[in-house]
């Protein structure tokens, strides 16, 4: 049997009392108070949650920007504003590093494709070429391709992937090139586009989108220049090495590190007021995302306090139940009576009413119910062996459930042929006089209600009255 033994000094007497409590019984008592534990957890969770919310709001309370500005000199304000601008540059470069497709590529495995657009002969090709160049490389085509691209990408990140290829290194430009250009016969009628991507599929998708958008734009050109047409020549996608990717990565990392070190050096020189102003200006610069982060941080703080409240409330009530159970001296199981050497116990009948504890612990920590017929058989055997024809039944039940169980036991005993005379001592003990010189007393004890000290007192009184106890029946 698992048990806790505590020795404590009472009234500074020499004798020590030993408090014995079965751990299994303790578990039953804790589960029996589950409603109180639940209520305590809810109450403490609400209190701690409110406290957490208040602390978070207090910590987030800010001095107005205008007040901070007024408290600083012009030079101090300028220092903070410059640092905020510096932070903006760091954020922009960091965002670029995180979202750039170009910088995420493997320099040794870059996919490349190209498109050659050729303007058909037209005396206005000089102007037509300018229209195409403006459309393709000044922003409009990037926006259209970004909107139709299967991946989430902003137009500014496509500038690195789609670029103009200068043909002067591969075309024969003669002295009369300008004249030929004006006539629309020069090889500069070719507009070449270079496309790079992380993989073949991405590169081909960009190639297709460029062709689609240029062909749609050509319809607008045709409205202005009659007879204009454009042809395209597509290359297949191939893999190559691009050292520019590695250089760009290294350059950006170096720049961010230098910017961060410069920022930190200035930030460390700010006083408390400047820091407060800096944080508010940065929050304003970054917009509502920080507001969401603050809100999420507040929710996390409140949730943390709620969890602490639940644990604290549960701990307090469980600790109180443990202490009270250990020191209230109540009788929870029949072996407490037999271990104290008070009397034999004929058995325990009735099922413990704690449904939650029964569900979790089963019969652990409580007396396994015995059939009432077996208890009556034991009483009959005892009475026959000692020539007892009648019993005095002491009603020591405190609840209506216990009393109904007691009445059931008395009827069963009488049905077996033994007469019963019931005496209730719950009225303060006035009927102890009816128990003088009786040797056939049976006490019906309701588990979890009376204490072992009270039962010991009863046995002492009965002994002083010259009476003997035949045994105890426990009900639960």
C-alpha positions as CSV (number, residue, x, y, z in Angstrom):
1,X,0.0,0.0,0.0
2,X,1.3,3.4,-1.0
3,X,1.0,5.9,1.9
4,X,2.3,9.1,3.3
5,X,3.3,9.2,6.9
6,X,3.6,12.6,8.7
7,X,4.6,13.1,12.3
8,X,3.6,16.3,13.9
9,X,3.6,17.7,17.4
10,X,0.3,18.5,18.9
11,X,0.1,21.0,21.8
12,X,3.8,20.3,22.5
13,X,3.0,17.0,24.0
14,X,5.4,14.2,24.2
15,X,3.2,11.9,22.2
16,X,3.3,12.1,18.5
17,X,0.3,11.4,16.2
18,X,0.9,9.6,13.0
19,X,-1.2,10.7,10.0
20,X,-1.5,7.9,7.5
21,X,-3.1,8.6,4.1
22,X,-3.2,6.2,1.2
23,X,-1.9,7.8,-2.0
24,X,-4.7,6.1,-3.9
25,X,-7.2,7.5,-1.5
26,X,-5.6,10.9,-2.1
27,X,-6.2,10.6,-5.8
28,X,-9.8,9.8,-5.2
29,X,-10.3,12.8,-3.1
30,X,-8.6,15.1,-5.7
31,X,-10.9,13.7,-8.4
32,X,-13.9,14.0,-6.2
33,X,-13.2,17.8,-6.0
34,X,-12.9,18.1,-9.8
35,X,-15.7,20.7,-10.0
36,X,-14.0,22.9,-7.5
37,X,-10.6,22.5,-9.3
38,X,-12.3,23.4,-12.6
39,X,-13.9,26.5,-11.2
40,X,-10.6,27.6,-9.6
41,X,-8.8,27.1,-12.9
42,X,-11.4,29.2,-14.8
43,X,-11.3,32.0,-12.2
44,X,-7.5,32.1,-12.0
45,X,-7.3,32.0,-15.8
46,X,-9.6,35.0,-16.1
47,X,-7.7,36.9,-13.4
48,X,-4.3,36.1,-14.8
49,X,-5.5,36.8,-18.4
50,X,-6.7,40.2,-17.4
51,X,-3.4,40.9,-15.6
52,X,-1.4,39.8,-18.7
53,X,-3.6,42.1,-20.9
54,X,-3.0,45.0,-18.6
55,X,0.7,44.5,-18.4
56,X,1.0,44.2,-22.2
57,X,-1.0,47.4,-22.7
58,X,1.1,49.2,-20.1
59,X,4.3,48.1,-21.8
60,X,3.0,49.2,-25.2
61,X,1.9,52.6,-24.1
62,X,3.9,55.1,-26.0
63,X,4.7,58.8,-25.6
64,X,3.2,60.8,-28.6
65,X,5.7,61.5,-31.4
66,X,5.1,65.2,-31.1
67,X,6.1,65.2,-27.4
68,X,9.3,63.3,-28.2
69,X,10.1,65.8,-31.0
70,X,9.7,68.7,-28.7
71,X,12.0,67.2,-26.1
72,X,14.9,66.9,-28.5
73,X,17.2,69.5,-30.1
74,X,17.2,69.9,-33.9
75,X,20.5,68.0,-34.1
76,X,19.2,65.1,-32.0
77,X,16.1,64.9,-34.1
78,X,18.1,64.9,-37.3
79,X,20.3,62.1,-36.0
80,X,17.2,60.0,-35.3
81,X,15.6,60.7,-38.7
82,X,18.8,59.8,-40.5
83,X,19.0,56.6,-38.6
84,X,15.4,55.8,-39.5
85,X,16.2,56.4,-43.2
86,X,19.3,54.2,-42.8
87,X,17.0,51.5,-41.4
88,X,14.8,51.9,-44.4
89,X,17.7,51.2,-46.7
90,X,18.6,48.1,-44.7
91,X,15.0,46.8,-44.9
92,X,14.8,47.4,-48.6
93,X,18.0,45.5,-49.3
94,X,17.0,42.7,-47.0
95,X,13.6,42.4,-48.7
96,X,15.4,42.4,-52.1
97,X,17.7,39.6,-50.9
98,X,14.8,37.5,-49.6
99,X,12.5,38.0,-52.7
100,X,15.0,38.2,-55.6
101,X,14.7,35.3,-58.0
102,X,18.1,36.2,-59.5
103,X,20.0,36.1,-56.2
104,X,18.3,32.7,-55.3
105,X,19.9,31.0,-58.3
106,X,22.8,28.6,-58.4
107,X,25.6,30.5,-60.3
108,X,26.7,27.2,-61.8
109,X,23.2,26.2,-63.0
110,X,21.5,29.2,-64.7
111,X,18.9,28.5,-67.4
112,X,19.0,30.9,-70.3
113,X,16.9,31.6,-73.4
114,X,16.6,34.4,-75.9
115,X,14.1,35.9,-78.3
116,X,15.0,37.9,-81.4
117,X,12.3,40.2,-82.6
118,X,12.8,41.5,-86.2
119,X,10.9,44.5,-87.5
120,X,9.9,44.1,-91.1
121,X,11.0,46.8,-93.6
122,X,9.4,50.1,-92.9
123,X,10.6,53.7,-93.3
124,X,9.4,54.4,-89.8
125,X,11.4,51.7,-88.1
126,X,13.5,54.2,-86.1
127,X,10.3,55.3,-84.3
128,X,8.7,51.9,-84.2
129,X,11.9,50.5,-82.6
130,X,11.7,53.2,-79.9
131,X,8.1,52.3,-79.2
132,X,9.0,48.6,-78.7
133,X,12.1,49.4,-76.6
134,X,10.1,51.7,-74.3
135,X,7.3,49.1,-73.9
136,X,9.7,46.2,-73.3
137,X,12.3,47.7,-71.0
138,X,10.8,50.8,-69.4
139,X,8.3,48.9,-67.2
140,X,5.0,48.1,-69.0
141,X,6.0,44.7,-70.2
142,X,7.5,43.8,-66.8
143,X,4.2,44.6,-65.1
144,X,2.1,42.6,-67.5
145,X,4.4,39.6,-67.3
146,X,4.5,39.8,-63.5
147,X,0.7,39.8,-63.4
148,X,0.4,36.7,-65.5
149,X,3.4,34.8,-64.1
150,X,2.5,31.6,-62.2
151,X,4.8,32.4,-59.3
152,X,4.3,35.3,-56.9
153,X,6.7,38.0,-58.1
154,X,6.9,41.7,-58.3
155,X,7.7,43.5,-61.6
156,X,10.9,45.0,-60.1
157,X,12.4,41.5,-59.6
158,X,11.8,40.6,-63.3
159,X,14.2,43.3,-64.5
160,X,17.1,41.0,-63.5
161,X,15.6,38.1,-65.4
162,X,14.5,39.9,-68.6
163,X,17.1,42.2,-70.3
164,X,18.0,43.7,-73.6
165,X,20.9,42.2,-75.6
166,X,23.0,44.7,-77.5
167,X,23.6,43.5,-81.1
168,X,26.4,45.8,-82.0
169,X,28.9,43.1,-81.3
170,X,27.3,40.7,-83.8
171,X,26.0,42.9,-86.6
172,X,27.9,44.6,-89.3
173,X,27.5,48.3,-88.8
174,X,28.8,50.1,-91.9
175,X,29.5,53.8,-92.5
176,X,26.2,54.2,-94.2
177,X,24.4,52.5,-91.3
178,X,22.6,55.7,-90.4
179,X,21.2,56.0,-93.9
180,X,20.2,52.4,-94.0
181,X,18.6,52.8,-90.6
182,X,16.5,55.7,-91.8
183,X,15.4,53.5,-94.7
184,X,14.5,50.7,-92.4
185,X,17.1,48.3,-93.9
186,X,19.7,48.2,-91.1
187,X,20.3,45.0,-89.1
188,X,19.5,47.1,-86.0
189,X,15.9,46.2,-86.8
190,X,16.6,43.3,-84.5
191,X,15.6,43.6,-80.8
192,X,17.1,40.8,-78.8
193,X,15.8,39.8,-75.3
194,X,17.8,37.6,-72.9
195,X,15.8,35.6,-70.3
196,X,17.3,33.7,-67.4
197,X,15.5,31.6,-64.8
198,X,16.0,29.1,-61.9
199,X,14.9,26.2,-64.0
200,X,13.8,25.3,-67.5
201,X,10.1,25.6,-66.8
202,X,10.4,29.1,-65.4
203,X,12.6,30.3,-68.2
204,X,10.2,28.9,-70.9
205,X,7.2,30.5,-69.1
206,X,8.8,33.9,-69.1
207,X,9.7,33.4,-72.8
208,X,6.1,32.6,-73.7
209,X,4.7,35.5,-71.7
210,X,7.1,38.0,-73.4
211,X,6.1,36.8,-76.9
212,X,2.4,37.0,-76.0
213,X,2.7,40.6,-74.6
214,X,4.9,41.8,-77.5
215,X,2.5,40.4,-80.1
216,X,-0.4,42.2,-78.3
217,X,1.6,45.4,-78.3
218,X,2.3,45.1,-82.0
219,X,-1.4,45.5,-82.6
220,X,-1.2,49.0,-81.0
221,X,1.9,49.8,-83.1
222,X,0.0,48.8,-86.3
223,X,-2.7,51.3,-85.5
224,X,-0.2,54.0,-85.6
225,X,2.1,52.7,-88.4
226,X,0.2,51.1,-91.2
227,X,1.9,48.1,-92.8
228,X,4.1,47.4,-89.8
229,X,4.8,43.7,-88.8
230,X,7.2,42.0,-86.5
231,X,8.7,38.5,-86.6
232,X,10.2,36.4,-83.8
233,X,12.9,33.8,-83.5
234,X,12.9,31.8,-80.3
235,X,16.0,29.9,-78.9
236,X,15.8,26.8,-76.9
237,X,16.6,26.9,-73.2
238,X,20.1,25.9,-72.2
239,X,22.1,25.9,-68.9
240,X,25.2,27.9,-68.3
241,X,27.4,29.5,-65.6
242,X,26.7,33.1,-64.6
243,X,29.4,34.5,-62.3
244,X,27.4,37.7,-62.1
245,X,24.9,35.9,-59.8
246,X,27.7,35.1,-57.3
247,X,29.1,38.6,-57.5
248,X,25.6,40.1,-56.9
249,X,25.1,37.9,-53.8
250,X,28.5,38.8,-52.4
251,X,28.0,42.5,-53.1
252,X,24.6,42.6,-51.4
253,X,25.7,40.7,-48.4
254,X,28.7,43.0,-47.9
255,X,26.5,46.1,-48.3
256,X,23.9,44.9,-45.8
257,X,26.6,44.0,-43.2
258,X,28.3,47.4,-43.7
259,X,25.0,49.2,-43.3
260,X,24.1,47.2,-40.2
261,X,27.4,48.0,-38.5
262,X,27.1,51.7,-39.3
263,X,23.5,51.6,-38.0
264,X,24.4,49.8,-34.8
265,X,27.3,52.3,-34.1
266,X,24.9,55.2,-34.3
267,X,22.0,53.5,-32.5
268,X,24.3,52.7,-29.5
269,X,24.8,56.5,-29.0
270,X,21.1,57.3,-28.7
271,X,19.6,58.2,-25.4
272,X,16.3,56.9,-24.1
273,X,14.2,59.6,-25.6
274,X,15.9,59.2,-29.0
275,X,15.4,55.5,-28.9
276,X,11.7,55.9,-28.2
277,X,11.3,58.3,-31.1
278,X,13.3,56.0,-33.4
279,X,11.1,53.0,-32.6
280,X,7.9,55.0,-33.3
281,X,9.2,56.4,-36.5
282,X,10.3,52.9,-37.7
283,X,6.8,51.6,-36.8
284,X,5.2,54.3,-38.8
285,X,7.5,53.6,-41.7
286,X,6.8,49.9,-41.7
287,X,3.0,50.4,-41.6
288,X,0.4,48.1,-40.2
289,X,2.4,44.9,-40.3
290,X,4.0,46.0,-37.0
291,X,0.6,46.7,-35.6
292,X,-0.3,43.1,-36.4
293,X,2.9,41.8,-34.8
294,X,2.1,43.9,-31.6
295,X,-1.4,42.5,-31.5
296,X,-0.1,38.9,-32.0
297,X,2.5,39.6,-29.3
298,X,-0.3,40.8,-27.0
299,X,-2.3,37.7,-27.7
300,X,0.7,35.5,-26.9
301,X,1.3,37.4,-23.6
302,X,-2.4,37.0,-22.6
303,X,-2.4,33.3,-23.5
304,X,0.8,32.7,-21.5
305,X,-0.8,34.3,-18.4
306,X,-4.0,32.3,-18.9
307,X,-2.0,29.1,-19.0
308,X,-0.1,30.2,-15.9
309,X,-3.5,31.0,-14.2
310,X,-4.9,27.6,-15.0
311,X,-1.8,25.8,-13.6
312,X,-1.7,28.0,-10.6
313,X,-5.4,27.7,-9.8
314,X,-5.3,23.9,-10.2
315,X,-2.1,23.7,-8.1
316,X,-3.6,25.8,-5.3
317,X,-6.8,23.8,-5.0
318,X,-5.1,20.4,-5.4
319,X,-2.6,21.4,-2.7
320,X,-5.5,22.5,-0.4
321,X,-7.3,19.2,-1.0
322,X,-4.1,17.2,-0.3
323,X,-3.5,19.1,2.9
324,X,-7.1,18.9,4.1
325,X,-7.3,15.2,3.2
326,X,-4.1,14.5,5.1
327,X,-5.1,16.3,8.2
328,X,-8.9,16.0,8.4
329,X,-8.6,12.4,9.6
330,X,-11.6,11.1,7.6
331,X,-12.2,7.5,6.9
332,X,-12.0,6.8,3.2
333,X,-11.4,3.0,3.1
334,X,-12.2,0.2,5.5
335,X,-8.5,-0.7,6.0
336,X,-8.1,2.5,8.0
337,X,-10.4,1.0,10.6
338,X,-8.6,-2.4,10.7
339,X,-5.2,-0.8,10.6
340,X,-6.1,1.2,13.7
341,X,-7.1,-2.0,15.4
342,X,-10.6,-0.8,16.3
343,X,-12.7,-3.6,15.2
344,X,-13.4,-6.2,12.5
345,X,-15.0,-4.9,9.3
346,X,-17.6,-7.2,7.8
347,X,-17.2,-5.5,4.4
348,X,-18.0,-2.5,2.3
349,X,-21.1,-2.3,0.0
350,X,-22.4,0.3,-2.3
351,X,-20.5,2.0,-5.1
352,X,-18.4,5.1,-4.8
353,X,-20.5,8.0,-6.3
354,X,-17.5,9.7,-7.8
355,X,-18.1,8.8,-11.4
356,X,-15.0,10.7,-12.8
357,X,-12.7,9.0,-10.3
358,X,-14.2,5.6,-11.0
359,X,-13.7,6.2,-14.8
360,X,-10.0,7.2,-14.3
361,X,-8.9,5.0,-11.4
362,X,-11.4,2.2,-11.4
363,X,-11.3,0.5,-8.0
364,X,-7.8,1.9,-7.2
365,X,-7.9,3.9,-4.0
366,X,-11.4,2.8,-2.9
367,X,-12.9,-0.3,-1.3
368,X,-14.0,-2.8,-3.9
369,X,-17.7,-3.3,-3.2
370,X,-18.7,-6.6,-1.6
371,X,-22.1,-8.2,-2.2
372,X,-24.5,-7.5,0.7
373,X,-25.3,-11.2,0.8
374,X,-21.7,-12.0,1.7
375,X,-21.6,-9.3,4.4
376,X,-24.9,-10.7,5.9
377,X,-23.4,-14.2,5.7
378,X,-20.4,-13.1,7.7
379,X,-22.6,-11.4,10.3
380,X,-24.8,-14.6,10.6
381,X,-21.7,-16.7,11.1
382,X,-20.4,-14.4,13.8
383,X,-23.8,-14.3,15.6
384,X,-24.2,-18.1,15.4
385,X,-20.7,-18.6,16.8
386,X,-21.4,-16.2,19.7
387,X,-25.1,-17.1,20.3
388,X,-26.3,-13.6,19.5
389,X,-29.9,-13.3,18.5
390,X,-30.2,-9.6,18.2
391,X,-27.9,-6.7,17.2
392,X,-27.8,-3.0,18.2
393,X,-27.1,-1.0,15.1
394,X,-25.4,2.4,15.5
395,X,-26.3,4.7,12.7
396,X,-23.2,6.7,11.9
397,X,-24.2,7.8,8.4
398,X,-24.2,11.5,7.6
399,X,-26.0,11.7,4.2
400,X,-29.3,10.5,2.9
401,X,-27.5,8.2,0.5
402,X,-25.6,6.6,3.4
403,X,-28.8,6.3,5.5
404,X,-30.6,4.6,2.6
405,X,-27.7,2.1,2.3
406,X,-27.9,1.6,6.1
407,X,-31.6,0.8,6.0
408,X,-30.9,-1.6,3.2
409,X,-28.3,-3.4,5.3
410,X,-30.7,-3.5,8.4
411,X,-33.5,-5.0,6.4
412,X,-31.1,-7.7,5.0
413,X,-29.9,-8.5,8.5
414,X,-33.4,-8.8,9.9
415,X,-34.5,-10.9,6.9
416,X,-31.7,-13.4,7.8
417,X,-33.4,-13.9,11.2
418,X,-31.4,-11.5,13.4
419,X,-33.3,-8.8,15.2
420,X,-31.9,-5.2,14.9
421,X,-32.3,-2.2,17.2
422,X,-31.2,1.0,15.6
423,X,-29.5,3.8,17.6
424,X,-28.5,7.1,16.1
425,X,-25.7,9.1,17.7
426,X,-25.8,12.1,15.4
427,X,-27.9,14.0,17.9
428,X,-24.9,14.7,20.2
429,X,-24.7,11.5,22.0
430,X,-27.7,11.6,24.3
431,X,-28.5,8.0,23.5
432,X,-25.2,6.5,24.7
433,X,-27.2,5.5,27.8
434,X,-29.0,2.9,25.7
435,X,-25.7,1.2,24.9
436,X,-24.7,0.2,28.4
437,X,-23.5,-3.4,28.8
438,X,-24.2,-4.4,25.2
439,X,-21.9,-6.9,23.6
440,X,-23.6,-7.1,20.2
441,X,-23.1,-3.7,18.7
442,X,-22.6,-3.2,14.9
443,X,-21.6,0.2,13.6
444,X,-22.6,1.3,10.1
445,X,-20.0,3.8,9.0
446,X,-20.3,6.0,5.9
447,X,-16.9,6.3,4.2
448,X,-15.6,9.8,3.5
449,X,-17.8,11.5,6.1
450,X,-16.7,10.5,9.6
451,X,-13.2,10.8,11.0
452,X,-11.0,8.1,12.6
453,X,-10.8,10.2,15.7
454,X,-14.6,10.3,16.1
455,X,-14.8,6.6,15.6
456,X,-12.0,6.0,18.2
457,X,-13.9,8.3,20.6
458,X,-17.1,6.2,20.0
459,X,-15.2,3.0,20.8
460,X,-13.8,4.6,23.9
461,X,-17.2,5.6,25.1
462,X,-18.6,2.2,24.4
463,X,-15.8,0.6,26.3
464,X,-16.4,2.9,29.3
465,X,-20.1,1.8,29.2
466,X,-19.1,-1.8,29.4
467,X,-20.1,-2.5,25.9
468,X,-18.3,-4.4,23.1
469,X,-18.4,-3.8,19.4
470,X,-19.0,-6.8,17.2
471,X,-17.9,-5.1,14.0
472,X,-18.4,-2.4,11.5
473,X,-20.2,-2.3,8.1
474,X,-18.9,0.3,5.7
475,X,-21.2,1.9,3.1
476,X,-20.2,4.2,0.3
